[in-house]
Amino acid sequence: MVDTKLESEVETSISKSWTKLFSSFKRMEEVEVVESLTKSNYDVQVMGKKYEDMDDVEKAIFNTTKRSLNLNRDLSIRHLLTLAVGGAIGTGLFVNSGSALNIGGPASLVIAWTIISTCLFTIVNALGELAAVFPVVGGFNVYVTRLVDPSLGFAVNINYLAQWAVLLPLELVAASITIRYWNNSVNSDAWVAVFYVCIFLASLLDVKSFGETEFILSMVKILAIGGFTILGIVLICGGGPKNGYIGAKYWNDPGSFVGASPGSQFKGLCSVFVTAAFSYSGTELVGVSAAESANPRYTLPKASKRTFWLITLSYLLVLTIIGCLVRHDDPKLLSASSSVDVAASPLVIAIENGGIQGLPSLMNAIILIAIISVANSSVYACSRCMVSMAEIGNLPRIFTYIDNRGRPIVAIIFTLVFGLLSFIAASNKQEEIFVWLSALSGLSTLFCWLAINISHIRFRRALNTQGYSLDELPYLSMTGVIGSWYGCVVIILVLIASFWTSLFPAGSSGADWESFFKGYLSLPIFLFCFVGHKLYKRNWSWMIRSNKIDVNTGRRMIDKEELEKEKQEFNEYMARKSFIAKLWNLWC
């Protein structure tokens, strides 16, 4: 009798669990959206018009504002920061920096990454200001459409979406190749299947659990960077078992730059500029997460600045150290058969050259975790971009499906389906296929960054034209409009450098058209999307006039007097703090 009752209770519990699981995938009811709109502190009227009377831009603004209320706002500063770290610190630092060292030399690494970092600082500040004012789903994907031009927004978004869609299978293949460091007898597709299932399960978590997963993966990378920095300093000072004092020896022999003439050295530096810009891709993910962050007014500016410092310092410390520990003409840098083979990792080479046993294998494991972390972030970025593009009207409405747990489940599934391309890992053509897939969106990061700065410039222009005060904004960019203009200039110069080094790569005697299309194929695709959208929508204006830009819908409405009071109280609070605390608050 007892056994029968216990069995019945177990069956009931299992039944309830399955019912709860299946119900979590149901669409979030529209009535919840309406209730959220009425209870929120958003201004959801678009120029005082009814929905059927709105134009395409106004509908896009209204839809993205409404949809942002359906996503769970569970991401803290810690989650936002580690999500950006997950997307930005990966093969760019651990592997591809080796080819940059070989092309440009150690001085080129430091110069290029430092200058690109100053540009990135303007971007995260501009993004922090916009996201604090408009914490909508998709973040900067929406800002370009509503603040600059719908056609430009469409072209930028398509390229950015393609970048993250391609990145998922690319990183899964990279992970399977990394395993070859220990065992190359197992079919690569078997490892792809293992990693694919892990990413699949992580993607189905609610946003807070997903953030915790990414936090753990990112912490492993951060701790590894800290450990390598300490080890690197010890090796440079002669504390390793194999070499004596190294110091800046490799900066003198074989030299700080690559090339016999100033012209060839400058070309090598320009090539490194392009690599540096691409390596920081993913830092802007903090803006994609705007609608899912807790208290965006506070968390987004803080997360943006801390993301910048964490990622920038990680890159500059590691790159300076490998420039001292690895010769730029070390044959191991280009001995790998694949662009993602860890045999070409300058970190692994530095440890091996130092004569330390066991640590190269550990570093390889960390690189594997870094690759999986980037793949994990790519699913998040791609799915959220698809939701925002569908709300804007650039993709079918089916991608706006949000389930009861606040997950854009249709967009996630589509991203994972595209990730099945990773099962070509066992093909002998996999590297060639992914080179051309990557070329489709090769410049998307630069287009995205340029669009963010332009959006910030247009936002400030609209505020000035329409008579709004900057005192009404919850957060002001530290670099202001001047910083955004500086960012635009640097990005344009990098695009010019990319054009030159793609058409005439370092070491070539003439034009290399295959290299050019691998590096610049995304530009004609970008132009095709831009012009095609103009023709389809019959939108002949270059940008939205500043007096027509909607700076209110979806905006966090804050009482000016209340905001001023909060600022005064905070200033009084900070006045009692130490100089270090004040400095931390200003920059972080």
Secondary structure, 3 states (H helix, E strand, C coil): CHHHHHHHHHHHHHHHHHHHHHHCCCECCHHHHHHHHHHCCECCCECCECHHHCCHHHHHHHHHHHHHCCCCCCECHHHHHHHHHHHHCCHHHHCCHHHHHHHHCHHHHHHHHHHHHHHHHHHHHHHHHHHHHCCCCCCHHHHHHHHCCHHHHHHHHHHHHHHHHHHHHHHHHHHHHHHHHCCCCCCHHHHHHHHHHHHHHHHCCCHHHHHHHHHHHHHHHHHHHHHHHHHHHHHHCCCCCCCCCCCCHHHHHHHCCCCCCHHHHHHHHHHHHHHHHHHCCCCCHHHHCHHHECCHHHHHHHHHHHHHHHHHHHHHHHHHHHHHHCCCCCHHHHCCCCCCCHHHCHHHHHHHHCCCCCHHHHHHHHHHHHHHHHHHHHHHHHHHHHHHHHHHCCCCHHHHCCECCCCCHHHHHHHHHHHHHHHHCCCCCHHHHHHHHHHCCCCHHHHHHHHHHHHHHHHHHHHHHCCCCHHHCCCCCCCHHHHHHHHHHHHHHHHHHHHHHHHCCCCCCCCCHHHHHHHHCHHHHHHHHHHHHHHHHCCCCCCCCCCCCCCCCCCECCCHHHHHHHHHHHHHHHHCCCHHHHHHHHHC
